[in-house]
Amino acid sequence: MVLDSILGVVQIISGIAVIASVIYLARELSQTTKVVRAQFGHGLISRLYERYFLSAKDKEFSKFLSKDWSGTDLEDYEYWRITLWINTILVDLFDTYDQHRQKLVDSTHLQMRVTLLKTGLMKSKMGEPTWRIWRQARDPEFVTWFEQEFFDGPLEDLEDGKNPEWENLNMKTVKPR
């Protein structure tokens, strides 16, 4: 009889210990999730500020950024620079969108990148052609969101999948010797 009483007390204590362990693990998981979210957010902000700082520090690049990119007086190498800058901003947007979708960062991080791209980058001569290169690598949900956000709806497919701005941008076929 005493042995039964002792076993009953041990089972109750074991049950309480299991419940306490589960509560402790849940709290630890919650804390870890908060830390991971903060780290992702900090990483995105740091990357953006670093880019702004380096751009501001580089006088020649700042002059380039301040040019009117909608003009037709730009040289091929400047269009390449525009394309590389757009690529940089797009990759940052892709990362941020994916992290936002996984609830690792809040919407302010995503909105900052959207605002930057809406300054006219995607309306420049190289905006749409650069997007078309990346478009095939993104999932349909992102493509729909992006094209609605920046082009007011889906882009039509190009004939034969060709991207004329890219082809005209000093991408001449080299003839074999």
C-alpha positions as CSV (number, residue, x, y, z in Angstrom):
1,M,0.0,0.0,0.0
2,V,2.8,2.4,0.9
3,L,4.6,1.4,-2.3
4,D,1.5,2.3,-4.3
5,S,1.3,5.7,-2.7
6,I,5.0,6.3,-3.5
7,L,4.5,5.3,-7.1
8,G,1.5,7.6,-7.4
9,V,3.5,10.6,-6.1
10,V,6.4,9.8,-8.4
11,Q,4.0,9.6,-11.4
12,I,2.5,13.0,-10.5
13,I,6.0,14.5,-10.0
14,S,7.0,13.0,-13.4
15,G,3.9,14.5,-15.1
16,I,4.6,17.9,-13.6
17,A,8.3,17.7,-14.7
18,V,7.2,16.8,-18.3
19,I,4.8,19.7,-18.4
20,A,7.4,22.1,-17.0
21,S,9.9,20.9,-19.6
22,V,7.5,21.5,-22.5
23,I,6.7,25.0,-21.2
24,Y,10.4,25.7,-20.8
25,L,11.2,24.5,-24.4
26,A,8.3,26.5,-25.8
27,R,9.7,29.7,-24.1
28,E,13.2,28.9,-25.4
29,L,11.9,28.4,-28.9
30,S,10.0,31.7,-28.7
31,Q,13.1,33.5,-27.6
32,T,15.2,31.9,-30.3
33,T,12.7,32.9,-32.9
34,K,12.8,36.5,-31.7
35,V,16.6,36.5,-31.8
36,V,16.7,35.0,-35.3
37,R,14.2,37.6,-36.6
38,A,16.2,40.4,-35.0
39,Q,19.4,39.1,-36.7
40,F,17.8,38.9,-40.1
41,G,16.4,42.4,-39.7
42,H,19.7,43.8,-38.5
43,G,21.6,42.0,-41.4
44,L,19.2,43.6,-44.0
45,I,19.5,47.0,-42.5
46,S,23.3,46.8,-42.2
47,R,23.6,45.7,-45.9
48,L,21.4,48.6,-47.0
49,Y,23.2,51.2,-44.9
50,E,26.6,49.9,-46.1
51,R,25.4,50.3,-49.7
52,Y,24.2,53.8,-49.0
53,F,27.4,54.7,-47.2
54,L,29.7,53.4,-50.0
55,S,27.6,55.1,-52.6
56,A,27.7,58.4,-50.8
57,K,31.4,58.1,-50.3
58,D,32.2,57.4,-53.9
59,K,31.9,60.8,-55.7
60,E,32.0,59.3,-59.2
61,F,29.3,56.8,-58.4
62,S,27.2,59.4,-56.8
63,K,27.4,61.5,-59.9
64,F,26.3,58.5,-61.9
65,L,23.4,57.8,-59.6
66,S,22.2,61.4,-60.0
67,K,22.1,61.2,-63.8
68,D,18.8,61.2,-65.6
69,W,18.5,57.5,-66.5
70,S,15.5,58.1,-68.7
71,G,17.6,60.0,-71.2
72,T,18.9,58.6,-74.4
73,D,22.4,60.2,-74.1
74,L,23.8,57.4,-72.0
75,E,26.6,55.2,-73.2
76,D,26.5,51.4,-73.3
77,Y,28.8,51.1,-70.2
78,E,26.4,53.4,-68.3
79,Y,23.5,51.1,-69.2
80,W,25.5,48.2,-67.9
81,R,26.1,50.1,-64.6
82,I,22.4,50.8,-64.4
83,T,21.7,47.1,-65.0
84,L,24.2,46.0,-62.3
85,W,22.7,48.5,-59.8
86,I,19.2,47.3,-60.5
87,N,20.4,43.7,-60.1
88,T,21.9,44.6,-56.7
89,I,18.6,46.2,-55.6
90,L,16.6,43.2,-57.0
91,V,18.6,40.6,-55.1
92,D,18.2,42.6,-51.9
93,L,14.4,42.7,-52.6
94,F,14.3,39.0,-53.3
95,D,16.0,38.2,-50.0
96,T,13.8,40.6,-48.1
97,Y,10.6,39.3,-49.7
98,D,11.5,35.7,-48.9
99,Q,12.4,36.5,-45.3
100,H,9.1,38.5,-45.0
101,R,7.1,35.7,-46.4
102,Q,8.7,33.4,-43.7
103,K,7.8,36.0,-41.1
104,L,11.5,36.6,-40.2
105,V,11.3,40.3,-40.9
106,D,8.4,42.7,-40.7
107,S,6.9,44.6,-43.6
108,T,8.9,47.8,-43.1
109,H,12.0,46.1,-44.5
110,L,10.2,45.0,-47.6
111,Q,8.5,48.4,-48.0
112,M,11.9,50.2,-47.9
113,R,13.1,48.2,-50.9
114,V,9.8,48.7,-52.8
115,T,10.1,52.4,-52.3
116,L,13.6,52.5,-53.6
117,L,12.7,50.6,-56.7
118,K,9.7,52.8,-57.3
119,T,12.0,55.9,-57.6
120,G,12.1,55.1,-61.3
121,L,14.6,52.3,-61.5
122,M,12.1,49.8,-62.9
123,K,10.8,52.4,-65.4
124,S,14.3,53.1,-66.8
125,K,15.3,51.6,-70.1
126,M,17.0,48.7,-68.3
127,G,14.4,48.1,-65.6
128,E,12.1,45.8,-67.4
129,P,14.7,43.9,-69.3
130,T,16.7,43.3,-66.1
131,W,13.6,42.0,-64.4
132,R,12.8,39.7,-67.3
133,I,16.2,38.0,-66.8
134,W,15.3,37.3,-63.1
135,R,11.7,36.6,-63.7
136,Q,12.3,33.0,-64.8
137,A,14.1,32.2,-61.5
138,R,11.3,33.4,-59.2
139,D,8.2,31.5,-58.2
140,P,4.8,32.5,-59.8
141,E,3.5,34.1,-56.6
142,F,6.4,36.5,-56.5
143,V,6.3,37.2,-60.2
144,T,2.6,38.2,-59.9
145,W,3.2,40.4,-56.8
146,F,6.3,42.0,-58.4
147,E,4.7,42.8,-61.8
148,Q,1.6,44.2,-60.1
149,E,3.7,46.3,-57.8
150,F,6.1,47.7,-60.4
151,F,4.4,47.4,-63.8
152,D,0.7,47.6,-62.9
153,G,0.0,44.1,-64.0
154,P,1.5,41.1,-65.7
155,L,4.1,41.6,-68.5
156,E,3.4,40.0,-71.8
157,D,5.8,37.3,-72.9
158,L,8.3,38.5,-75.5
159,E,8.3,37.0,-79.0
160,D,10.7,34.0,-79.0
161,G,11.7,34.8,-75.5
162,K,14.1,37.4,-76.7
163,N,15.0,40.5,-74.7
164,P,15.8,43.2,-77.2
165,E,17.3,45.7,-74.8
166,W,19.8,43.1,-73.7
167,E,20.6,42.1,-77.2
168,N,21.1,45.7,-78.3
169,L,23.4,46.5,-75.4
170,N,26.7,45.8,-77.0
171,M,26.1,42.1,-77.1
172,K,27.4,41.5,-80.6
173,T,27.9,38.0,-81.9
174,V,31.6,37.3,-82.3
175,K,32.4,35.7,-85.6
176,P,34.9,32.8,-85.4
177,R,38.2,33.6,-87.0
